[in-house]
Amino acid sequence: MLTRRLLPTIAAVALLGCPTPADDDDVAPTPGPLEHEFSFVVLADPHITADDERLDRLETTVAWIGEEMDARRIELVLIVGDVGWSGGAELARDALDQLAVPYVPLIGDNENQAGEGELFDTVFGPRFDALDAVTDGYVRAPTPAFDPDRDADTWLQNLTFQHRGITFVGMDWASRESGLMGETAELHDYDGGSWPHFVEWLASLPEGRSEDVVLASHHPMHAFPGAFTLDEMDRIMGVTGPLHDRVYGAFAGHYHLDLEETAPDGSYEIFITDAVWDDEITLRFVEVWGNEERVEYRQELVVL
């Protein structure tokens, strides 16, 4: 069990003389104990094509969530990219539709390498928009957006919403290049692109608690081959740095392994989850605990 604990803030107040009733009224109430509010599950890289074995693995994962949903209070599932292509998008959707809780299917590099960005939008767009009825503050960025560098429309998938006071921000950082460059991340910094929405959504967060923002994307939000450059990470941390007390972590897949690290400036944690499609079926189970002031996350890597 991975637990991230935060030290409470202690305010030292110097008082002269004895407190009066008016002084007592000015003292902030002591926050209550942390309570388990809900849980969510992170799945990475189902890689559904026409391969029956891969589909079986996703269906096994969906079945586990259904069996554990009530006991573990699972209320949301994040699928962090490389969901399905080459005949697999519809198969993945049909399997995921068996979930009794809302799910968020983020796009990865493989859908784009297969030239299926628009198909992904057609297949999963209604599933995105179904979140509007069961979450607060739902915003899905208009798509497609025109990419002036490529002189073409880009079917980006970006959205944000709140669930039980936690803000989720799902970002599409997948490059639209071909070959090896197509496996990397990019900011899509143009009108209607991913970057302007990321900046806007984090700049307009609703009033909330410490650590109440969760980021999710296919590509890990760090500087590494297959992800971002150092310059791009500097820009990202320029946005998340001032919000270090609000942004908890960034969940991702892409590398087909389990890894946890901290962003270079310490502004958020990075959680990479192994692929569902190969070796052991792994998923990340996350409990959300909180009180009036802060949120705490307790994680478990589940191997099926």
Steps between C-alpha positions, in 0.01 A plus 500: 500500500645833398396789718591860449474687827496874545603681816227727633571871513535631854439868557680650798309793646645732767233621740525781752294446811204268525284429193160666490185343353559710188849348468350152517263582215798586277675165551455268199339165584728199514466288184323172548664160447569374150215293359490267200303694238521270196747300290605492137694258281767575240548265203775545241550375146233237431627494136180350363514406133343187358706287741267284710754457781535874552124540514478217753750682721296822490181309576673333796596845630147634455361196682735559798382861526139382497568246775687750720299812420276504808751380759773735380264789416627530142318786327720584200741329259777679306638323191823686426542446128573244229148369546428349158563532125503291179156361573543517876339833594145366483601176676663697783196725532264203521715341772530823698127565468451204735632719780230619739700815575604788269822454306735742325678360190799722416662479159857374454767500233393171341155624401665792326773290339220291353339816361190451715476825695163583348378143549597515868289814531205333329519186714575655839364854468157399632669328795686820582182703483313251721720635779310829480199344673693342788774754577528871576669768291536275197681663208615319188715703265356538148654267245645495241740791540698635208874440532673779305838323501353194327233694309244243606224435749605316817250290694621590848330354806516730804253531786457598863235436764450472876391191692433533874711814511799353312589670171608258228684636196544258209752618241594396147876548464546238225708614206343484155836432334576167334766242585696522823409866547137394507564323831605822674297769674443855388313797643283579195543868569265664251150642506270221617797275581570311820735755656261800507232282662745366760605852595141626511361212704771514764476878519124481564483220758201522732579581860606180668727307732866409507589225248157496336613499134579182304662509154481213252646439155650220294850649497663552840541864591876497540809557282605172342537341155146410401356786706587870529815702438665699778368825353146364485523384860616845607181639349283238671660566838451871444127423520498227766769652723282780641231235563724254684261503796206404275639259237551153646629295212506408132391147402625349173590185311698464174813329638344162588643502852421625848694808608458778754704819518472870577496783247837681490366803685308286750166646398329162444552125512519283185335156497558276197299178481595179317309392189192282526577326171825314581665298781306529827174696493568799723271781605542786745239530774480842667305591813413865557495608865431854612368754747411868474858610427690231314484182296715190539536214251571139591608280212532131427634325190264207437626204294233271357 
